[in-house]
Amino acid sequence: MHQALAALIAVSLTSCALAQEAPLMPPTSDPVSFSAVGEDAPGLEGVLSIPRRPDAQTRVSGVVVCHPNPMMGGTMNDPVMLEIEDRLLDLGIAVLRFNFRGTGASEGEHGAGEIEADDVLGAVAFLRAQEAVDAERVAVAGYSFGSLMAVQAAARDEAIAAVACIGFPTGQDLVRAADFPWLANLTRPFLFVTGTADEFSSVANIMALREHYALNARVLPIEGGDHFFTDAAMRSRMGIEVAQFLSVQLLGEL
């Protein structure tokens, strides 16, 4: 009896020791701060979320998510941003969402889209520097204004693995390709998700840009979806499509 009890205790102690050596890492979500790139770069606020990992040595891929126009009330807490974050975390991908300069607690002033790509590049650099993140597997996703900034950042950083654009703002009038020069020579995989009832974007215009610039892009219309993905089911589908696309590009699997 004593021998059996001693053996059971030994097994239990061994199991505890192994658990201590390789503990499961719970998901985390923490406020962070970092700087944009460029001269007089402002400090930016964000939220870094790391998914559950098997151990501290495991590195995960990551995505920087860029919010809509701050001049129209867009922030990192937009429902579309939160939907994308949730779906990416479900697939084991880290997410950094942040406020552009002049938004929330981020320093600086709005640059009307002239310099906000510097904010995205600062966010990408910060995400790559995290111990839990594989610096070679980082992508960007942007919604509306944020998608324009994501594309401009990708045009300057060839190591960004892929770009997902939601509600890419082309307007409804016939698009002029010359208004989107940063799309030239971009060979990374792209996803464009746009509602067919989007007031600020156009599936036809996006397809015209894809053809003009010979983009490696999938264009996905969400039937009946508006620019804000007000309908919860449509917003959910958008999030799933974005997360699955980025998972394939970063991990090679769903």
LOLUM-606790 format. One record per residue: x, y, z of N, C-alpha, C in turn; residue in three letters. Coordinates in steps of 0.05 Angstrom, whole numbers, plus 5000, padded with zeros to 4 digits. Each point is the difference from the previous one (the first is absolute). Example, Ala and Ser with C-alpha at 12.3 -4.5 7.8 and 13.67 -1.06 7.14 Angstrom:
residues 2
<<5264,4886,5156>,<4982,5024,5000>,<5018,5024,5000>,'ALA'>,
<<4993,5021,4986>,<5016,5024,5001>,<4985,5022,5014>,'SER'>,
END
This chain:
residues 254
<<5017,4976,5000>,<4983,5024,5000>,<5017,5025,5000>,'MET'>,
<<5021,4999,5018>,<5017,5023,5002>,<5016,5004,4974>,'HIS'>,
<<5008,4978,4987>,<5015,5002,4975>,<4982,5012,4978>,'GLN'>,
<<4975,4991,4999>,<4981,5010,4980>,<4996,5030,5004>,'ALA'>,
<<4996,5008,5025>,<4996,5028,5006>,<5025,5017,4992>,'LEU'>,
<<5023,4989,5006>,<5024,5014,4994>,<5003,5003,4970>,'ALA'>,
<<4993,4979,4985>,<5002,5002,4971>,<4980,5021,4989>,'ALA'>,
<<4976,5001,5011>,<4980,5019,4991>,<5010,5029,5005>,'LEU'>,
<<5012,5004,5023>,<5010,5026,5007>,<5022,5008,4981>,'ILE'>,
<<5018,4981,4994>,<5022,5005,4982>,<4990,5008,4972>,'ALA'>,
<<4979,4986,4990>,<4989,5007,4974>,<4988,5028,5001>,'VAL'>,
<<4986,5006,5021>,<4987,5026,5003>,<5021,5022,5000>,'SER'>,
<<5022,4996,5015>,<5021,5020,5001>,<5013,5004,4973>,'LEU'>,
<<5004,4978,4986>,<5012,5001,4973>,<4982,5016,4981>,'THR'>,
<<4974,4995,5001>,<4981,5014,4983>,<5000,5030,5006>,'SER'>,
<<5002,5007,5026>,<5000,5028,5008>,<5025,5014,4990>,'CYS'>,
<<5023,4985,5002>,<5025,5011,4990>,<4999,5006,4970>,'ALA'>,
<<4989,4980,4985>,<4997,5004,4971>,<4982,5024,4994>,'LEU'>,
<<4979,5002,5015>,<4981,5022,4995>,<5013,5027,5005>,'ALA'>,
<<5018,5001,5021>,<5014,5024,5006>,<5021,5007,4978>,'GLN'>,
<<5011,4979,4988>,<5020,5004,4979>,<4987,5011,4974>,'GLU'>,
<<4976,4991,4994>,<4987,5007,4975>,<4971,5009,5005>,'ALA'>,
<<4996,5022,5014>,<4973,5008,5007>,<4985,5010,4975>,'PRO'>,
<<4974,4996,5000>,<4984,5012,4979>,<4999,5030,5004>,'LEU'>,
<<5003,5015,4978>,<5000,5029,5001>,<4972,5010,4994>,'MET'>,
<<4987,5013,5019>,<4973,5009,4996>,<5000,5024,4981>,'PRO'>,
<<4977,5006,4987>,<4999,5024,4983>,<5002,5025,5017>,'PRO'>,
<<5011,5021,4988>,<5003,5025,5013>,<4991,5023,4983>,'THR'>,
<<4991,5022,5012>,<4993,5024,4985>,<5007,5024,5018>,'SER'>,
<<5020,5015,4991>,<5011,5021,5016>,<5003,5026,4985>,'ASP'>,
<<4996,5023,5014>,<5005,5026,4988>,<5030,5003,4996>,'PRO'>,
<<5008,5012,4977>,<5028,5004,4994>,<5004,5028,4988>,'VAL'>,
<<5025,5008,4999>,<5006,5025,4987>,<5026,4997,4984>,'SER'>,
<<5002,5014,4978>,<5023,4998,4983>,<5000,5026,4983>,'PHE'>,
<<5021,5003,4984>,<5003,5024,4983>,<4995,4994,4971>,'SER'>,
<<4989,5019,4986>,<4999,4998,4971>,<5029,5003,4989>,'ALA'>,
<<5004,4995,4975>,<5026,5005,4988>,<5001,5029,4989>,'VAL'>,
<<5024,5008,4991>,<5003,5027,4989>,<5008,5021,5020>,'GLY'>,
<<5004,5024,4989>,<5009,5023,5017>,<4978,5008,5019>,'GLU'>,
<<5008,5007,5024>,<4981,5010,5021>,<4977,4980,5002>,'ASP'>,
<<5006,4974,5000>,<4980,4980,5001>,<4984,5000,5026>,'ALA'>,
<<4974,5002,4999>,<4984,5001,5024>,<4998,4973,5014>,'PRO'>,
<<4995,5000,5026>,<4994,4976,5014>,<4972,4991,4995>,'GLY'>,
<<4995,4975,4996>,<4974,4989,4993>,<4991,4980,5022>,'LEU'>,
<<4974,4999,5005>,<4989,4980,5018>,<4988,4977,4984>,'GLU'>,
<<5000,4977,5012>,<4989,4977,4987>,<4992,4978,5020>,'GLY'>,
<<4990,4978,4990>,<4994,4977,5015>,<5012,4976,4986>,'VAL'>,
<<5017,4985,5014>,<5013,4977,4989>,<4987,4975,5012>,'LEU'>,
<<4989,4983,4983>,<4987,4975,5009>,<5016,4976,4989>,'SER'>,
<<5008,4983,5018>,<5015,4975,4993>,<4982,4976,5005>,'ILE'>,
<<4996,4982,4981>,<4983,4977,5004>,<5012,4980,5019>,'PRO'>,
<<4985,4981,5009>,<5010,4978,5016>,<5022,4985,4985>,'ARG'>,
<<5022,4994,5014>,<5022,4985,4988>,<5007,4976,5017>,'ARG'>,
<<5012,4979,4988>,<5007,4977,5016>,<5022,5005,5020>,'PRO'>,
<<5018,5018,4994>,<5022,5006,5019>,<5011,5028,4993>,'ASP'>,
<<5018,5009,5017>,<5012,5027,4996>,<5018,5002,4976>,'ALA'>,
<<5010,4976,4991>,<5019,5000,4977>,<4985,5002,4973>,'GLN'>,
<<4975,4995,5000>,<4985,5000,4975>,<4996,5028,4990>,'THR'>,
<<5006,5004,4974>,<4997,5026,4988>,<4975,4998,4981>,'ARG'>,
<<4984,5021,5001>,<4976,5001,4983>,<5003,5021,4979>,'VAL'>,
<<4984,4998,4979>,<4999,5021,4980>,<4984,5023,5011>,'SER'>,
<<5002,5023,4986>,<4986,5024,5011>,<4989,5018,4978>,'GLY'>,
<<4980,5015,5007>,<4987,5019,4981>,<4996,5027,5014>,'VAL'>,
<<5008,5021,4986>,<4993,5027,5009>,<4974,5008,4986>,'VAL'>,
<<4981,5009,5016>,<4973,5007,4990>,<4996,5030,5002>,'VAL'>,
<<4993,5013,4978>,<4999,5030,4998>,<4972,5010,4998>,'CYS'>,
<<4993,5019,5017>,<4972,5009,5002>,<4992,5021,4979>,'HIS'>,
<<4973,5005,4998>,<4990,5019,4980>,<5006,5029,5007>,'PRO'>,
<<4992,5018,4983>,<5007,5028,5001>,<4995,5012,5027>,'ASN'>,
<<5022,5009,5014>,<4996,5013,5026>,<4985,5026,4998>,'PRO'>,
<<5001,5013,4977>,<4986,5025,4997>,<4969,4996,4998>,'MET'>,
<<4993,4975,4997>,<4971,4993,5000>,<4993,4982,5024>,'MET'>,
<<5017,5001,5021>,<4994,4986,5024>,<5012,4972,5002>,'GLY'>,
<<5016,4992,4981>,<5011,4973,5000>,<5021,4997,5022>,'GLY'>,
<<5000,4977,5014>,<5019,4994,5020>,<5006,4970,4999>,'THR'>,
<<5020,4992,5017>,<5007,4972,5000>,<4979,4982,5013>,'MET'>,
<<4979,5013,5012>,<4978,4985,5012>,<4976,4997,4983>,'ASN'>,
<<5003,5007,4974>,<4978,4997,4981>,<4991,4970,5000>,'ASP'>,
<<4974,4995,4997>,<4990,4972,5000>,<5012,4983,4978>,'PRO'>,
<<5007,5011,4977>,<5013,4984,4979>,<5027,4992,5009>,'VAL'>,
<<5015,5018,5014>,<5026,4993,5010>,<4999,4978,5020>,'MET'>,
<<4980,5001,5018>,<4998,4980,5021>,<4992,4973,4989>,'LEU'>,
<<4983,5001,4979>,<4992,4975,4987>,<5025,4986,4987>,'GLU'>,
<<5016,5015,4986>,<5024,4989,4988>,<5019,4989,5021>,'ILE'>,
<<5003,5015,5021>,<5018,4991,5022>,<4991,4974,5011>,'GLU'>,
<<4974,4997,5007>,<4990,4976,5011>,<5005,4976,4982>,'ASP'>,
<<4995,5004,4974>,<5002,4977,4981>,<5029,4992,4997>,'ARG'>,
<<5019,5019,4999>,<5028,4994,4998>,<5010,4985,5025>,'LEU'>,
<<4992,5009,5023>,<5008,4987,5025>,<4990,4971,5001>,'LEU'>,
<<4976,4996,4990>,<4989,4973,4999>,<5018,4981,4984>,'ASP'>,
<<5014,5011,4980>,<5017,4984,4983>,<5029,5000,5009>,'LEU'>,
<<5005,5011,5024>,<5027,4999,5011>,<5018,5021,4990>,'GLY'>,
<<4990,5023,4991>,<5016,5022,4989>,<4999,5024,5018>,'ILE'>,
<<5023,5011,5007>,<5001,5024,5017>,<4990,5024,4985>,'ALA'>,
<<4989,5019,5015>,<4988,5024,4988>,<5010,5025,5015>,'VAL'>,
<<5008,5020,4985>,<5006,5026,5011>,<4981,5020,4986>,'LEU'>,
<<4981,5011,5015>,<4984,5022,4990>,<5009,5025,5015>,'ARG'>,
<<4999,5023,4987>,<5011,5024,5011>,<4984,5024,4991>,'PHE'>,
<<5004,5022,5013>,<4988,5026,4992>,<5020,5016,4983>,'ASN'>,
<<4991,5009,4977>,<5017,5018,4984>,<5006,5025,5016>,'PHE'>,
<<5021,5014,4992>,<5008,5025,5013>,<4976,5020,5002>,'ARG'>,
<<4999,5013,5024>,<4978,5018,5004>,<4974,4988,5008>,'GLY'>,
<<5000,4973,5004>,<4975,4986,5007>,<5003,4987,5027>,'THR'>,
<<4979,5003,5017>,<5002,4989,5027>,<5024,5012,5015>,'GLY'>,
<<5016,4982,5012>,<5024,5009,5015>,<5025,5001,4982>,'ALA'>,
<<4998,4995,4974>,<5023,5001,4983>,<5007,5030,4996>,'SER'>,
<<5026,5005,5000>,<5010,5027,4998>,<4999,5009,4971>,'GLU'>,
<<5006,5026,4996>,<5001,5011,4973>,<4974,5011,4990>,'GLY'>,
<<5000,5007,4975>,<4975,5010,4987>,<4994,4984,4975>,'GLU'>,
<<4975,5000,4993>,<4991,4986,4976>,<5015,5011,4976>,'HIS'>,
<<5009,4982,4982>,<5014,5008,4977>,<4984,4997,4974>,'GLY'>,
<<4974,4996,5003>,<4982,4998,4976>,<5010,4979,4980>,'ALA'>,
<<5013,4979,5011>,<5008,4978,4982>,<5027,5005,4988>,'GLY'>,
<<5013,5023,5005>,<5026,5006,4987>,<5023,4986,5015>,'GLU'>,
<<4997,4995,5026>,<5022,4989,5015>,<4992,4976,5018>,'ILE'>,
<<4975,4992,4999>,<4991,4978,5018>,<5012,4973,4993>,'GLU'>,
<<5011,4997,4976>,<5014,4975,4993>,<5024,4997,5019>,'ALA'>,
<<5011,5022,5009>,<5022,4998,5020>,<4991,4987,5026>,'ASP'>,
<<4975,5005,5007>,<4988,4987,5024>,<4998,4970,4996>,'ASP'>,
<<4991,4992,4977>,<4998,4971,4994>,<5027,4987,5001>,'VAL'>,
<<5020,5012,4988>,<5027,4989,5000>,<5011,4998,5028>,'LEU'>,
<<4994,5020,5017>,<5009,4998,5028>,<4986,4977,5014>,'GLY'>,
<<4975,4996,4994>,<4985,4977,5012>,<5011,4974,4991>,'ALA'>,
<<5007,4998,4975>,<5011,4975,4989>,<5027,4994,5013>,'VAL'>,
<<5017,5020,5003>,<5026,4997,5013>,<4997,4991,5029>,'ALA'>,
<<4980,5012,5014>,<4995,4993,5028>,<4991,4970,5002>,'PHE'>,
<<4982,4993,4983>,<4990,4972,5001>,<5022,4980,4994>,'LEU'>,
<<5016,5006,4980>,<5022,4982,4993>,<5020,4996,5023>,'ARG'>,
<<5002,5021,5017>,<5019,4999,5022>,<4991,4984,5024>,'ALA'>,
<<4975,4991,5001>,<4989,4985,5023>,<5011,4972,5001>,'GLN'>,
<<5007,4991,5023>,<5012,4973,5003>,<4981,4978,4992>,'GLU'>,
<<4974,5005,5003>,<4981,4979,4993>,<4993,4999,4970>,'ALA'>,
<<5011,5019,4985>,<4992,5002,4971>,<5024,4993,4982>,'VAL'>,
<<4993,4984,4980>,<5020,4994,4979>,<5002,5024,4981>,'ASP'>,
<<5022,5014,5001>,<5003,5025,4985>,<4998,4996,4970>,'ALA'>,
<<5004,4976,4990>,<4999,4994,4971>,<4971,4994,4991>,'GLU'>,
<<4982,4999,5019>,<4972,4994,4992>,<4981,5021,5011>,'ARG'>,
<<5002,5024,4989>,<4984,5023,5008>,<4986,5012,4976>,'VAL'>,
<<4974,5004,5002>,<4984,5012,4979>,<4985,5024,5011>,'ALA'>,
<<4986,5014,4982>,<4984,5023,5008>,<4972,4997,4989>,'VAL'>,
<<4981,5011,5015>,<4972,5002,4991>,<4990,5028,5006>,'ALA'>,
<<4984,5011,4982>,<4990,5027,5005>,<4971,5002,4991>,'GLY'>,
<<4986,5017,5014>,<4972,5005,4995>,<4996,5028,4991>,'TYR'>,
<<4989,5004,4976>,<4994,5027,4989>,<5026,5016,4998>,'SER'>,
<<5001,5023,5013>,<5024,5016,5001>,<5024,4983,5008>,'PHE'>,
<<4996,4982,5019>,<5022,4983,5009>,<5011,4982,4978>,'GLY'>,
<<4982,4992,4981>,<5010,4984,4978>,<5018,5015,4981>,'SER'>,
<<4994,5026,4996>,<5018,5017,4984>,<5028,5002,5013>,'LEU'>,
<<5000,5003,5027>,<5025,5003,5014>,<5015,4973,5000>,'MET'>,
<<4985,4978,5002>,<5013,4973,5000>,<5014,4995,4973>,'ALA'>,
<<4987,5008,4978>,<5011,4996,4974>,<5025,5017,4997>,'VAL'>,
<<4999,5026,5009>,<5023,5017,4998>,<5024,4989,5016>,'GLN'>,
<<4994,4989,5023>,<5021,4988,5017>,<5012,4976,4986>,'ALA'>,
<<4983,4983,4987>,<5011,4977,4986>,<5017,5008,4977>,'ALA'>,
<<4994,5022,4987>,<5016,5010,4977>,<5028,5008,5009>,'ALA'>,
<<5003,5006,5026>,<5026,5009,5011>,<5015,4977,5015>,'ARG'>,
<<4985,4979,5007>,<5012,4978,5015>,<4995,4974,4986>,'ASP'>,
<<5019,4990,4985>,<4996,4976,4984>,<4997,4975,5017>,'GLU'>,
<<5007,5001,5025>,<4998,4977,5018>,<4972,4995,5011>,'ALA'>,
<<4982,5019,4996>,<4972,4996,5008>,<4989,4978,4982>,'ILE'>,
<<4991,4978,5013>,<4994,4976,4985>,<4975,5001,4983>,'ALA'>,
<<4980,5015,5009>,<4974,5001,4986>,<4984,5024,5010>,'ALA'>,
<<4980,5007,4984>,<4984,5023,5007>,<4970,4993,4996>,'VAL'>,
<<4984,5006,5021>,<4971,4997,4998>,<4987,5027,5002>,'ALA'>,
<<4984,5007,4980>,<4987,5026,4999>,<4970,4997,5002>,'CYS'>,
<<4988,5013,5019>,<4971,4999,5004>,<4988,5027,4994>,'ILE'>,
<<4981,5001,4982>,<4988,5026,4993>,<5020,5019,4988>,'GLY'>,
<<5017,4990,4982>,<5021,5017,4988>,<4986,5024,4986>,'PHE'>,
<<5006,5025,5009>,<4984,5023,4991>,<5007,5010,4972>,'PRO'>,
<<4988,4989,4980>,<5004,5009,4972>,<4980,5021,4992>,'THR'>,
<<4978,5004,5015>,<4978,5016,4991>,<4983,4985,4980>,'GLY'>,
<<4977,5012,4993>,<4982,4987,4982>,<5004,5008,4971>,'GLN'>,
<<5012,5024,4995>,<5005,5008,4973>,<5022,4983,4988>,'ASP'>,
<<5002,5001,4973>,<5020,4985,4986>,<5028,5006,5011>,'LEU'>,
<<5014,4979,5009>,<5025,5003,5013>,<5022,5009,4981>,'VAL'>,
<<5019,5017,5011>,<5024,5007,4985>,<5023,4985,5013>,'ARG'>,
<<5012,4982,4985>,<5022,4984,5010>,<5023,5018,5011>,'ALA'>,
<<5004,5023,4987>,<5022,5018,5009>,<4996,5010,5028>,'ALA'>,
<<4976,4998,5011>,<4995,5009,5028>,<5010,4980,5020>,'ASP'>,
<<5009,4977,4991>,<5009,4978,5018>,<5027,4990,4992>,'PHE'>,
<<5020,5018,4998>,<5026,4992,4989>,<5015,4980,5017>,'PRO'>,
<<4994,4997,5026>,<5014,4981,5017>,<4994,4971,4993>,'TRP'>,
<<4979,4996,4984>,<4994,4972,4992>,<5019,4990,4979>,'LEU'>,
<<5016,5018,4988>,<5018,4991,4978>,<5022,4982,5012>,'ALA'>,
<<5006,4979,4986>,<5022,4982,5006>,<4997,4984,5026>,'ASN'>,
<<4975,5000,5011>,<4995,4984,5024>,<4992,4971,4991>,'LEU'>,
<<5017,4981,5008>,<4995,4972,4992>,<4990,4983,5023>,'THR'>,
<<4999,5011,5025>,<4990,4985,5022>,<4970,4992,4996>,'ARG'>,
<<4991,4979,5013>,<4972,4993,4998>,<4982,5021,5013>,'PRO'>,
<<4978,5006,4986>,<4980,5019,5010>,<4973,4988,5002>,'PHE'>,
<<4985,5010,5020>,<4971,4994,5001>,<4985,5026,5003>,'LEU'>,
<<4980,5004,4982>,<4982,5023,5002>,<4973,4990,5007>,'PHE'>,
<<4989,5008,5023>,<4973,4993,5008>,<4983,5025,5000>,'VAL'>,
<<4979,5000,4984>,<4984,5024,4997>,<4970,4993,4997>,'THR'>,
<<4983,5013,5015>,<4972,4996,4998>,<4989,5011,4974>,'GLY'>,
<<4980,4986,4988>,<4989,5009,4975>,<4984,5026,5003>,'THR'>,
<<4992,5007,5025>,<4986,5024,5006>,<5018,5021,5014>,'ALA'>,
<<5026,4997,4997>,<5019,5018,5012>,<4998,5028,4988>,'ASP'>,
<<4997,5020,5017>,<4996,5027,4990>,<5026,5013,4992>,'GLU'>,
<<5023,4990,5008>,<5026,5013,4996>,<5019,4983,4984>,'PHE'>,
<<4991,4977,4992>,<5017,4982,4984>,<4984,4987,4978>,'SER'>,
<<5014,4987,4982>,<4986,4988,4977>,<5015,4975,4991>,'SER'>,
<<4986,4978,4999>,<5012,4974,4991>,<5011,5003,4972>,'VAL'>,
<<4985,5014,4983>,<5009,5003,4972>,<5026,5017,4999>,'ALA'>,
<<5002,5020,5017>,<5024,5017,5000>,<5024,4984,5010>,'ASN'>,
<<4995,4984,5021>,<5022,4983,5010>,<5010,4980,4979>,'ILE'>,
<<4982,4989,4986>,<5007,4981,4979>,<5016,5014,4978>,'MET'>,
<<4992,5025,4994>,<5014,5016,4980>,<5029,5005,5009>,'ALA'>,
<<5003,5006,5026>,<5027,5005,5011>,<5016,4974,4999>,'LEU'>,
<<4988,4978,5007>,<5014,4974,4999>,<5010,4995,4972>,'ARG'>,
<<4984,5005,4980>,<5008,4995,4972>,<5022,5020,4991>,'GLU'>,
<<4997,5025,5007>,<5019,5020,4992>,<5028,4995,5011>,'HIS'>,
<<5001,4993,5026>,<5025,4996,5013>,<5009,4970,5001>,'TYR'>,
<<4984,4983,4987>,<5007,4971,5000>,<5005,4989,5028>,'ALA'>,
<<4982,5007,5018>,<5003,4992,5028>,<4994,4970,5004>,'LEU'>,
<<5015,4988,5018>,<4994,4973,5009>,<4979,5002,5021>,'ASN'>,
<<4975,5005,4991>,<4979,5007,5019>,<4974,4984,4995>,'ALA'>,
<<4988,4994,5023>,<4973,4988,4999>,<4981,5022,5008>,'ARG'>,
<<4978,5004,4984>,<4980,5020,5007>,<4975,4985,5008>,'VAL'>,
<<4991,5006,5025>,<4977,4985,5011>,<4977,5020,5006>,'LEU'>,
<<4979,5000,4984>,<4977,5016,5007>,<4983,4987,5022>,'PRO'>,
<<4990,5016,5018>,<4981,4991,5020>,<4973,5010,4992>,'ILE'>,
<<4983,4983,4990>,<4974,5008,4989>,<4984,5015,5021>,'GLU'>,
<<4992,5025,4993>,<4983,5016,5017>,<5015,5015,5022>,'GLY'>,
<<5026,4995,5003>,<5015,5012,5022>,<5005,5030,4995>,'GLY'>,
<<4998,5016,5021>,<5006,5029,4997>,<5029,5004,5010>,'ASP'>,
<<5008,5025,4999>,<5028,5007,5006>,<5007,4993,5029>,'HIS'>,
<<4980,5001,5018>,<5005,4997,5028>,<4994,4972,5010>,'PHE'>,
<<4992,4982,4982>,<4992,4973,5007>,<4982,5000,5025>,'PHE'>,
<<4979,5016,4997>,<4981,5004,5022>,<4987,4973,5008>,'THR'>,
<<4993,4984,4980>,<4988,4974,5005>,<5020,4981,5013>,'ASP'>,
<<4993,4989,5022>,<5018,4983,5016>,<5009,4975,4984>,'ALA'>,
<<4982,4989,4985>,<5007,4975,4985>,<5020,5007,4978>,'ALA'>,
<<4995,5022,4987>,<5019,5008,4979>,<5028,5008,5012>,'MET'>,
<<4999,5013,5023>,<5025,5007,5013>,<5015,4974,5009>,'ARG'>,
<<4985,4981,5008>,<5012,4974,5008>,<5013,4986,4976>,'SER'>,
<<4986,5000,4977>,<5011,4988,4976>,<5025,5014,4991>,'ARG'>,
<<5000,5027,5002>,<5023,5016,4993>,<5024,4991,5017>,'MET'>,
<<4996,4999,5026>,<5021,4993,5018>,<5011,4972,4995>,'GLY'>,
<<4983,4981,4994>,<5009,4973,4994>,<5016,4999,4975>,'ILE'>,
<<4991,5014,4979>,<5014,5000,4974>,<5028,5013,5004>,'GLU'>,
<<5002,5022,5014>,<5025,5014,5004>,<5019,4982,5016>,'VAL'>,
<<4990,4988,5021>,<5017,4983,5017>,<5010,4975,4985>,'ALA'>,
<<4982,4988,4984>,<5008,4976,4985>,<5021,5007,4979>,'GLN'>,
<<4996,5022,4986>,<5020,5009,4980>,<5027,5004,5013>,'PHE'>,
<<5001,5015,5021>,<5026,5005,5013>,<5012,4975,5012>,'LEU'>,
<<4984,4982,5010>,<5010,4975,5011>,<5014,4984,4978>,'SER'>,
<<4988,4999,4977>,<5012,4985,4977>,<5026,5013,4992>,'VAL'>,
<<5001,5026,4999>,<5024,5014,4992>,<5023,4998,5020>,'GLN'>,
<<4993,5000,5026>,<5020,5000,5021>,<5008,4972,5009>,'LEU'>,
<<4980,4982,4999>,<5005,4973,5011>,<4999,4978,4979>,'LEU'>,
<<4988,5007,4977>,<4997,4979,4979>,<4977,4981,5006>,'GLY'>,
<<4983,5007,5020>,<4978,4983,5007>,<4978,5016,5014>,'GLU'>,
<<4977,4988,5004>,<4979,5013,5015>,<5001,4991,5030>,'LEU'>,
END
